Amino acid sequence: MKKNNILLKIIIGLVYFVLWVPVLVVVIFSFNDSKFGVVWKKFTFKWYRTLLDNSALQDSLTRSLIVSVTVVTFSCIIGTLGAYGFYKLKFRFKKMLRIAMLLPIVLPGVVMGGALLVYFQRIAHVPLGYVSIILAQLSWAAPLALFIILGRMQRIDFSWEEAAQDLGASKVRTFFRITLPLLIPAIGASALVVFPWSFDDFVITYFVSGVGNATLPIYIFSQLRFGSTPTINCIGTILMSISISLLLLNMALENKNKRF
Amino acid sequence: MDAVMTKDTPIGKKRFFNLELSILIGPVTLLVFLFTFLPLLITLYFSFLKLGDDGMMTNVFTLQNYINAFSGAYGAIFLRSFYYAVQTNIICIIIAFPVAYYITQYGGRWKTFFILMMVIPETTAVIIRIYAVKTMLGKIGVINSLLMAMGLIDSPIRMLYSPFAVMFGLVYYSLPYMILPIYAALEGLNPALLEAATDMGATPIRKFFRVILPLTKGGVFAGTILVFVPALGDYLVPTFLGGSKVMMVGNLVTHKYISAGDIPGGSAFGIVLTALLILVLFIIIKKGGEDALEKVV
């Protein structure tokens, strides 16, 4: 057993080492003075300063934020309605619809991206740009939000609804005054999952974004094609700090939920 | 009064148009239909069209695009992608079990910390992470520098743009998605069963195959959906780490649609890939029950 344990520890150590090394390299070399980020020269903030007057980067960041905020908003609304419907109502083809909604989540980005590109250009005549990017991302984000919210609904006590209706509240009033407040943590959790996914989405967005509508991941991709720039390391470090904060926020929310 | 009566009777509820249902389920159904199923059907239709000599689509029906997908260099790429995805999945399972087992058995109050330390690297933008792996595997990257400092090698090993690099990248970014579901399954395991197996004299290997594996099947299937499925259609890993030498289906589809402008060809590859994935998902659902899918989300 003892020997076993040491072997396990070595495996664990290696796994965490390999998982963390690339990430740490990005963070460390974002502060490196050398242009070619392989040899350490000296500590500097200068790459961060170059971010401030990089207008292409700022444009793509703004675009990404607009897209992600819109996608999160709509997917939360559609997902909440859908999850509530799935939880409360019985209807024909319910099981089939449920399986069908997994498809946009599991299909590879290249397939969905290609299919949507042709569909937008040749059939639906949606101009490539914000609208196409948002619709394409919503196609998987809304079902994803629905499943996350539905999963958390199992833990919610809905007897408050009956109480409200017994006291004479209408269905609509019950939904807005009782159900929605009960669902807020679940909706928040889905937003915290959908936002980084949408912000990070590369393949589908790459297909449907058209020319000159680069979101942040597409901007990074085009920069990396010409070789490395230390600025990419800075962007990576900033994005990582943001997503770590979101992750911790998510955990805090979850803990708060459990206490109730 | 009459209206109120019919509204609450069962007959009233069986109306063809149900307002509540259409408000709640309608938007998501419409979205999935309009922006997933319809585009896929159109892709299916286009995949049978013939590409004219001038590079424009014609209305002539042909099976040539599918024949292309299964033969020659393209067929080899399909086979290779499938092989890589299977390999990635198996390697991930082999690594995930000891890691998940260690965390459940010896994690103690550090469990959350262990899990968090696994999730945090995953939160970095995918592109940047894969790029970081590229620098790590490079000629003057961390691995080569480390090996040279230890005196194990004299000159840097060429690792990039090889099958090894692609496999490494795929495993690197899928591993946590295999560890987490297996960890969740192991957590739910009754420890008394393991003790019972040991008391009865089972060897560790026998214990694993006869007790642990059957009981954590659900976790393995859920992990497979999260690892195998994205790996099969991945685009970024082979692009950055495989270059033009180790292409996968993802590169092929992208190339057909975007660089070559061959919509029928890209559509046919997409349809074959989709069919393959649906087949794999079907097998997983058959073997592991529908829970496997539900557990994922």
Interface residues (C-beta under 8 A of the other chain):
Chain A: N4 N5 L7 L8 K9 I11 I12 V15 Y16 V18 L19 W20 V21 P22 V23 V25 V26 G37 V38 V39 I77 I78 G79 L81 G82 Y84 G85 F86 K88 L89 F91 L97 I99 A100 M101 L102 L103 P104 I105 V106 L107 P108 G109 V110 V111 M112 G113 G114 A115 L116 L117 V118 Y119 R122 I123 L135 A136 L138 S139 A142 P143 L144 L146 F147 I148 G151 K171 P196 D200 F202 V203 Y206 F207 L216 P217 I220 F221 L224 S228 I232 I235 G236 L239 M240 S243 I244 L246 L247 M251
Chain B: N18 E20 L21 I23 L24 I25 P27 V28 T29 L31 V32 F35 T36 F37 L38 P39 L40 I42 T43 F46 I95 P98 V99 Y101 Y102 Y106 L116 M117 M118 V119 I120 P121 T123 T124 A125 V126 I127 I128 R129 Y131 A132 V133 T135 M136 G138 I140 G141 V142 Y172 L175 P176 P204 I225 V229 P230 L232 G233 D234 Y235 L236 F240 V249 G250 V253 T254 K256 Y257 I258 I263 G266 S267 G270 L273 T274 L277 L281 L293 V297
